[in-house]
């Protein structure tokens, strides 16, 4: 009986030992599984870091963060003054510069003010190139020259300036009135010394552009011939007394004349955009074919972007890209009512109502963002950076394409 009792006790012990061994095996298996999962997670993390290292830098993080369909707002700055015209914000060395109804202000790329200069211009405008910019008042004779960080010169030219331009080396020109003539061009070096002038007998000069070397100017204007409006562009070489070439555009309004390369310039009218060669006077026109120009951008050495609408109210726009030679590089329909375009390399920023779209030349839309109902124009100084001019502020947005 005792043997039997002892046997039962040992039998129970063996069963408990088996249960213990089974629990140990389960725990061991779970521990191994946990180690495998941790190892896999570490491997995935290493691979992710290795393949996305460029995006983990501060610049990469800033470029790729997105908030609920909104472009990441890098900064917003209140406008100094009460208003800024759509074309009066430009990209310059070290930041962006704008002219309001009261001030010329330059901001660095973080939104910090570099300088501010007050003015009393009635119709203020600004142009810039590299480190230099020129602010002027259309209809008066006042202008100011700015460098990278301050105002350099303030001057007067005649009584009625219509346009100005400046090169990256600081040579600048002014179109103004002149007694006995309809208008005149005056050119000065960066030290404000007189370089060249040309007087127009039969042209109200409206737009001027200097080539990058500062050796030529293209001047566009308008006059009436036999009761018809005729726009003209004069190509002037500062070493010659007479124009090198003269171009005529009957029943067309010139919006802007601008060099796109050192020896080529663009003429934008209400009916076409034409690239002219300075060496031989040959033109390469692109006709709108009854479409309405709603916006355009000329990116030096890069492209000409045109927004052309099917309807007079600006609806159903197509975007056309021309290369510096005047040939069509791309065209696509958007179905949008486009207010502003800006080009950088092969990217085109398109502003339509409260949204910003980023395309390439062929119409591939990389992304779109809500940017506020007050947006007036867009400036794309870099492929993933956009500046939005609003009614009362300027906003910098990082675009994740």
LINWOLIN-V611486 format. One line per field, one symbol per residue. ss: DSSP state (A for helix, B for strand, O for the rest). phi: phi as a letter, one per 30 degrees, with the letter a starting at -180 (. if undefined). psi: psi as a letter, one per 30 degrees, with the letter a starting at -180 (. if undefined). A space follows every 10 residues. Layout:
ss=???
phi=???
psi=???
This chain:
ss=OAAAAAAAAA AAAAAAAAAA AAAAAAAAAA AAAAAAAAAA AAAAAAAAAA AOAAAAOAAA AAAAOOBOOB OBBBBBBBOO OOOOOOOOBB BBOOBBBBBO OOBBBBBOOO OOBBBBBBOO OOOBBBBBBO OBBBBBBBOO OBBBBBOOOO BBBBBBOOOO BOBBBBOOOO OBBBBBBBOO BBBBBBBBOO OOOBBBBBBB OOOBBBBBBB OOOOOBBBBB BBBBBOOBBB BBBBBBBOOO OOOOBBBBBB OOOBBBBBBB BOOBBBBBBO OBBBBBBOOO OOBBBBBOOO OBBBBBBBBO OOBBBBBBBO OOOOOOBBBB BBBOOOOBBB BBBBBBOOOB BBBBOOBBBB BBOOBBBBBB OOOOBBBBBB OOOOOOBBBB BBOOBBBBBO OOBBBBBBOO O
phi=.ddddddddd dddddddddd dddddddddd dddddddddd dddddddddd dbdddcdedd dddcdbchic ddddabbddd jcabdedcbb cbeilcbbbc dbbcbccddc idddabbdbb ddbdbbbaai dcbbcacdjb ccabcbcdba dcabbbbica dcababcdcj dbbbcbdaei bdaacbbbdd ciddcabbcc dbaddbbbbc dddicbbcbc abacbhicdb cbbccccdcb dcedbbccbd hbcddacadc becbbcccbd babbcccddb idcbdbddhi dcdcaabcce ibaccbcccd bddjdhdccc ccdedjddca aadcicccca bbcbhccbcb cbhcbccbcc dcjdcdabbd bjdcdcabbc dbdbbbccdc dbacbcbccc c
psi=eeeeeeeeee eeeeeeeeee eeeeeeeeee eeeeeeeeee eeeeeeeeee fgefffleee eeffkkjhgk kkjelkkkkj aflkleghkl klkgakklka fflkkkklfg gkkelkkllh keiklklljb fklkkljkfa gklkkkaegl kekklkjafi kflllklfff kllkkalkkf lellkkklaf ggkkellkkk ehkjkfkkkk lffhflkkkk allkjhgkkj klkkjkkffl elkelkkkjk hkkkekkkkf legklkjkaf flkkkkkfef gklikjkfhg lkjfllkjjk gdlkkkjkkf lfggliklkk kklfffkkfl klkfgljkek lkkjcgkjkk kjcgkkkjla fggkjellkk gkfgkelkki flfgkkkkja eglkkkkkkj .
